[in-house]
Amino acid sequence: MKKIILIFITSCIVLLTNVSSAADYQTKIKRLETGFASLQQQINDLRRDMGSDVSEENAQRLANLEAFAVQLNEVLTEVQDKIEENKSEVSRLSTVQQNRPNIGAYGTITAGKSNGQNSIIDGQSFELIISGQPHKRISYFTELEFERAAAVGTSRGGEVLVEQAYTDIQLTSWMNFRGGILLVPFGNIERDHFAPIREVISQPLTSYAIAPAAWSDNGFGINGRFNLSDSWIADYQAYVIAGLDSNISTTGLRQTRQGFGVDNNNSKAFAGKLSLQNTTGFNLGLSYYKGAYNDSGTKDMTGFNIDFDYKKNWFEILGEFTDMDIEQETGKDTHLDGYYIRNLISLNGLLPENFLGADFPHARLSFVTQYDEVTIENFYDSTLPSNYEKRMTFGLRLQPTASVMLNINYEDASATGTDRILRGNDELWIFSLGYVF
């Protein structure tokens, strides 16, 4: 009799302990299953030990204990079913979370003063980034630009522009198919397109006049990356796009970017870039562009760009060279070229540790210099002198965190030719606050 009561109490304690305190559901089920099997075995042993003792009282107690075992089995089955439901719900919520878009933002505000001009505070841009991966082999990326505090339907100026909006479909581990509004892969767009990331405030002259840093176009193509060796990685992009049109001026190609869904001829252009990245900190990029630009589609514009970047401890140097040739109906071809060299020297070694306080342990202060120049042959009359502009930039760049950048730059520009490409002969002090969240 005492043995029956002991088995009953022990079983209840085992059940309650497992239900209330087990942190892992699978472990809980396993223990319940083990406890139930042990209870069944003890009931069988008890029935055997009782032998011929078939008193009504003991038979009733044994029947009650067997009924409890049946009830315990039903509870165990119910717990298993509930856990399966929870697993399905967790899986559903995980899928919902995976499909939920990621939202980010970046932007800049500047204040500047040039010779003979009033000082200007300019909310240059606010960019909204929306991206996501609804499937393990499908992703999307959208970049919306609100330039100069753009206001729609009022006289305050600015513009709202979709700079990028594309979808990637992974074909293999090293190749994706991409379609949509693309940032044309020509030049050092990884550093110069996103203003807060760029170490100088103003765009390089090559990005402004020859290969615009905000050069987007409709198109399709492939991209991806793969290992060349233990120390080299290759990253590539190759797209068919609408291309540039014939709105070429003596100050460059900035107006040749066509509207989305517009093409002035039946030909399409090609743009591609191959980037090589080395574990030593050296990166090299090679870009190529070719496409018919005139309305009849008979004359081509061909561009080449090489960019590089090398970083070692407190020192970094980067730059690019851009060359663009434009075929003419008559006379010699028009030629545009330019380059820049940018250098960053970290000053952290000259400053005390945590110089901005313990809340900014990774703050970085850098001295920045850049020299850039661009030459544009006169598109309308080859007998006129080429337009030429050069600029020297000195600056300090403070990053309290990797997401916030404070810059102050001094620019000294000079120019020759019939038309001013950007600022001509000018000096400029400019300050900016940039952020990437």
C-alpha positions in Angstrom: 0.0 0.0 0.0 2.8 2.5 1.0 4.5 1.5 -2.2 1.5 2.5 -4.3 1.2 5.9 -2.6 4.9 6.5 -3.0 4.7 5.8 -6.7 1.7 8.1 -7.0 3.4 11.0 -5.1 6.7 10.6 -6.9 5.0 10.6 -10.3 3.2 13.9 -9.5 6.4 15.5 -8.3 8.2 14.5 -11.4 5.4 15.8 -13.6 5.1 19.2 -11.8 8.8 19.7 -11.7 9.2 19.1 -15.4 6.3 21.3 -16.4 7.2 24.2 -14.2 11.0 24.5 -14.3 12.4 23.0 -17.5 13.7 25.8 -19.7 14.0 23.7 -22.8 10.8 22.3 -24.2 12.4 19.3 -25.9 14.2 18.4 -22.6 10.9 18.7 -20.8 9.2 16.3 -23.2 12.1 13.8 -22.9 11.9 13.8 -19.2 8.1 13.4 -19.2 8.4 10.5 -21.6 11.1 8.9 -19.4 9.0 9.4 -16.2 5.9 8.0 -17.9 7.8 4.9 -19.1 9.2 4.4 -15.5 5.7 4.7 -14.0 4.3 2.1 -16.5 7.1 -0.3 -15.5 6.5 0.2 -11.8 2.8 -0.5 -12.3 3.6 -3.7 -14.1 6.1 -4.7 -11.3 3.5 -3.9 -8.7 0.8 -6.0 -10.4 3.3 -8.9 -10.5 4.3 -8.5 -6.8 0.7 -8.4 -5.7 0.2 -11.9 -7.2 -2.9 -13.4 -5.6 -3.6 -10.4 -3.4 -6.8 -9.4 -5.3 -8.6 -7.6 -2.4 -11.1 -5.1 -3.6 -9.3 -2.2 -1.9 -5.9 -2.9 -3.6 -7.6 -3.6 -7.0 -9.3 -0.2 -6.8 -6.1 1.6 -5.9 -4.3 -0.2 -8.7 -7.0 0.8 -11.1 -6.8 4.4 -9.9 -3.1 4.4 -10.5 -3.5 3.0 -14.0 -6.1 5.6 -14.7 -3.7 8.3 -13.6 -1.1 6.8 -15.9 -3.5 7.1 -18.8 -4.2 10.8 -17.8 -0.5 11.5 -17.6 -0.1 10.1 -21.2 -2.9 12.4 -22.4 -1.2 15.4 -20.8 2.1 14.4 -22.4 0.4 14.2 -25.8 -1.2 17.6 -25.3 2.1 19.2 -24.4 3.8 17.7 -27.5 0.9 19.0 -29.7 1.2 22.5 -28.1 5.0 22.6 -28.7 4.5 21.7 -32.3 2.0 24.6 -32.6 4.5 26.9 -31.0 7.2 25.8 -33.3 5.0 26.6 -36.3 4.2 30.0 -34.8 7.9 30.7 -34.2 8.7 29.7 -37.7 6.0 32.0 -39.0 7.2 34.9 -37.0 10.7 34.3 -38.1 9.6 34.4 -41.7 7.7 37.7 -41.1 10.8 39.2 -39.5 13.0 38.1 -42.3 10.6 39.6 -44.9 10.3 42.9 -43.0 12.2 45.7 -44.8 15.2 47.4 -43.3 15.1 51.2 -43.2 18.2 53.5 -43.0 19.0 57.1 -43.6 21.9 59.3 -44.4 22.4 63.0 -45.1 24.5 66.1 -44.9 24.1 69.8 -44.0 26.8 72.3 -44.9 27.7 75.9 -44.2 30.2 77.7 -46.6 31.6 81.1 -47.5 33.4 81.8 -50.8 35.0 84.9 -52.2 32.6 87.7 -52.9 29.6 85.6 -51.9 27.3 85.5 -48.9 27.7 82.7 -46.5 25.2 79.8 -47.1 23.8 77.1 -44.9 22.6 74.3 -47.1 20.7 71.2 -46.2 22.2 69.4 -49.2 20.4 66.1 -49.0 18.5 63.6 -47.0 18.5 60.0 -48.3 16.1 57.3 -47.3 17.3 53.7 -47.7 14.9 50.8 -47.9 16.2 47.2 -48.3 15.3 43.7 -47.6 15.7 40.0 -48.4 12.3 38.3 -48.7 13.9 35.1 -49.9 17.4 33.7 -49.3 18.3 34.3 -53.0 16.2 37.4 -53.6 17.0 40.9 -52.3 16.1 44.5 -53.1 17.5 48.0 -52.4 16.0 51.4 -52.8 17.5 54.9 -52.3 15.3 57.9 -52.2 16.9 61.4 -52.2 15.3 64.5 -50.9 17.7 67.1 -52.1 18.0 70.5 -50.4 15.0 70.0 -48.2 12.9 69.3 -51.2 9.3 70.5 -51.1 6.8 69.2 -53.6 4.3 71.7 -55.0 5.9 74.8 -53.4 8.5 77.3 -54.5 11.2 76.2 -52.0 13.1 74.3 -54.6 15.0 71.0 -54.3 14.0 67.7 -55.8 12.8 64.2 -54.8 14.6 61.5 -56.8 14.8 57.8 -56.8 18.6 57.3 -57.2 18.5 53.5 -56.9 15.7 50.9 -56.9 16.7 47.4 -58.0 16.2 43.7 -57.3 18.9 41.0 -57.1 18.2 37.4 -57.9 21.1 35.0 -57.0 21.9 32.7 -59.9 25.0 31.1 -58.4 27.2 31.7 -55.4 29.2 34.2 -57.5 26.6 35.7 -59.8 23.4 37.8 -59.3 21.0 39.1 -61.9 20.0 42.7 -61.2 17.4 44.9 -62.8 16.0 48.3 -62.0 17.3 51.8 -61.5 21.0 51.3 -61.1 23.9 53.4 -59.9 26.2 53.3 -62.9 29.4 51.5 -61.9 31.9 54.0 -63.2 34.6 55.4 -61.0 35.0 55.3 -57.3 31.3 55.5 -56.5 31.6 53.5 -53.3 33.4 56.5 -51.7 32.2 59.5 -53.7 28.5 58.9 -54.2 27.5 58.8 -50.6 28.4 62.3 -49.3 28.9 61.6 -45.6 31.3 58.7 -46.4 33.4 60.9 -48.8 36.3 62.3 -46.8 36.1 65.8 -48.5 32.9 67.8 -48.6 32.8 68.8 -52.3 32.6 66.2 -55.0 35.9 65.7 -57.0 35.8 67.6 -60.3 35.9 64.4 -62.2 32.8 63.2 -60.5 31.1 66.5 -61.1 32.0 67.2 -64.7 32.9 63.9 -66.4 31.3 61.0 -64.6 28.6 62.4 -62.3 28.7 60.8 -58.8 24.9 60.8 -58.9 24.7 58.9 -62.2 21.7 56.6 -62.2 20.1 54.8 -65.1 17.6 52.1 -66.0 19.1 48.8 -66.8 19.7 45.0 -66.4 22.9 43.0 -65.8 24.9 40.8 -63.5 27.1 41.4 -60.5 28.9 39.3 -57.9 32.2 38.5 -56.2 34.5 35.5 -56.0 37.9 34.6 -54.5 40.9 34.8 -56.9 43.3 33.5 -54.2 43.8 33.5 -50.5 44.7 37.2 -50.7 42.7 38.5 -53.6 38.9 39.0 -54.0 37.2 40.1 -57.3 34.0 42.1 -57.3 32.3 42.9 -60.6 29.3 44.7 -62.1 28.2 44.7 -65.8 25.0 46.3 -67.0 23.1 47.3 -70.1 21.6 50.8 -69.6 20.0 53.5 -71.6 23.1 55.6 -71.6 24.0 59.3 -72.0 22.6 61.7 -74.6 23.9 64.6 -76.6 23.4 67.4 -74.1 27.2 67.9 -73.9 28.5 71.3 -72.9 31.8 73.1 -72.5 31.6 72.4 -68.8 31.1 68.6 -69.0 28.7 65.8 -69.2 26.5 66.5 -66.2 23.4 67.4 -68.4 23.8 64.2 -70.5 22.0 62.1 -67.9 18.6 61.2 -69.4 15.4 61.0 -67.5 14.1 57.6 -66.4 12.2 55.8 -69.1 13.7 58.0 -71.8 16.3 57.2 -74.5 17.2 59.5 -77.4 18.2 56.6 -79.7 17.6 52.9 -80.3 21.1 51.9 -79.1 21.9 50.9 -75.5 25.1 51.5 -73.6 27.3 49.2 -71.6 28.8 50.1 -68.2 31.0 47.8 -66.1 33.5 47.7 -63.3 35.9 45.2 -61.9 37.3 45.7 -58.4 40.2 43.8 -57.0 40.6 43.8 -53.2 43.8 42.6 -51.4 44.1 41.6 -47.8 47.1 44.0 -47.5 44.7 46.9 -47.7 45.1 47.7 -51.4 42.1 48.0 -53.7 42.1 48.6 -57.5 39.0 49.4 -59.7 38.8 49.4 -63.5 35.6 50.9 -65.1 34.5 51.0 -68.7 31.6 52.8 -70.5 30.5 52.8 -74.1 27.3 53.9 -75.8 25.9 55.9 -78.7 24.9 59.4 -77.6 23.5 61.2 -80.6 19.9 60.9 -81.7 20.7 58.8 -84.7 22.8 56.4 -82.6 25.8 56.6 -84.9 28.4 58.3 -82.7 29.8 56.8 -79.6 31.0 58.1 -76.2 33.7 55.9 -74.7 35.0 56.2 -71.1 37.6 54.6 -69.0 38.3 55.0 -65.3 40.9 53.6 -62.9 40.7 54.1 -59.1 42.7 52.8 -56.2 42.8 52.8 -52.5 45.5 51.8 -50.0 45.2 51.9 -46.2 47.8 51.0 -43.6 47.3 51.8 -39.9 47.2 55.7 -39.7 47.8 56.3 -43.4 45.4 56.1 -46.4 45.8 57.3 -50.0 43.2 57.0 -52.8 42.4 58.5 -56.1 41.1 58.0 -59.6 41.8 58.9 -63.2 38.9 59.4 -65.7 39.1 59.6 -69.5 36.1 60.2 -71.9 36.3 60.4 -75.7 33.3 61.6 -77.8 33.1 61.0 -81.5 32.1 64.0 -83.7 30.3 64.2 -87.0 33.1 66.3 -88.4 36.5 67.2 -87.0 38.5 65.6 -84.3 36.9 63.9 -81.3 36.2 65.8 -78.1 38.2 64.7 -75.1 37.6 65.0 -71.4 39.9 63.8 -68.6 40.7 64.5 -65.0 42.0 62.9 -61.8 42.3 63.4 -58.0 44.6 62.2 -55.3 43.3 62.2 -51.7 45.3 61.5 -48.6 44.2 60.9 -45.0 46.4 60.9 -42.0 45.0 59.8 -38.6 45.9 62.2 -35.8 44.8 59.8 -33.0 48.3 58.9 -32.1 48.9 62.6 -31.2 45.9 62.7 -28.9 45.1 61.2 -25.5 43.1 58.0 -25.4 39.4 58.6 -25.4 40.0 62.2 -26.3 36.2 62.8 -26.7 35.4 60.9 -23.5 34.5 57.4 -22.5 31.2 57.5 -24.5 33.2 57.8 -27.8 36.1 55.3 -27.3 36.5 54.9 -31.1 36.5 58.6 -32.1 38.8 59.4 -35.0 40.4 62.7 -36.1 42.1 62.9 -39.5 43.9 65.4 -41.6 42.7 65.3 -45.2 44.3 66.7 -48.3 43.1 66.4 -51.9 44.4 67.7 -55.3 42.1 67.4 -58.3 41.8 68.7 -61.8 39.8 68.3 -65.0 40.3 69.3 -68.6 37.4 69.7 -71.1 38.0 70.3 -74.8 35.5 72.8 -76.3 32.7 70.7 -77.7 31.4 73.3 -80.1 34.6 74.8 -81.5 37.9 72.9 -81.3 39.8 76.1 -82.1 38.9 77.5 -78.7 41.1 76.8 -75.7 40.2 73.9 -73.4 38.4 74.6 -70.2 40.6 73.6 -67.2 40.1 73.8 -63.5 42.2 72.6 -60.6 41.6 72.6 -56.8 43.6 72.0 -53.7 41.7 71.0 -50.5 42.8 70.9 -46.9 40.6 69.7 -44.1 40.0 68.1 -40.7 37.5 65.2 -40.3 36.2 64.2 -36.9 34.2 61.0 -36.4 32.9 60.6 -32.9 31.4 57.3 -34.1 31.4 55.5 -37.5 28.0 56.9 -38.1 28.6 60.7 -37.6 31.1 62.9 -39.4 32.1 66.5 -38.9 34.3 68.1 -41.6 35.9 71.5 -42.1 37.6 72.1 -45.5 39.4 74.9 -47.2 39.4 74.9 -51.0 41.6 76.9 -53.3 40.6 76.6 -57.0 41.9 78.2 -60.2 40.8 77.8 -63.8 41.6 78.8 -67.4 39.4 78.7 -70.5 36.3 80.4 -71.8 33.8 78.8 -69.3 34.0 78.1 -65.6 33.6 74.3 -65.0 32.5 74.6 -61.3 33.8 77.5 -59.3 36.6 78.9 -61.5 39.1 81.1 -59.5 37.8 80.9 -56.0 38.5 80.2 -52.4 36.0 78.5 -50.1 35.7 77.7 -46.5 33.0 75.0 -45.9 31.8 73.0 -42.9 29.6 69.9 -42.9 27.7 67.5 -40.6 27.1 64.1 -42.1 25.4 61.0 -40.7 24.6 57.4 -41.7 22.1 55.5 -39.7 
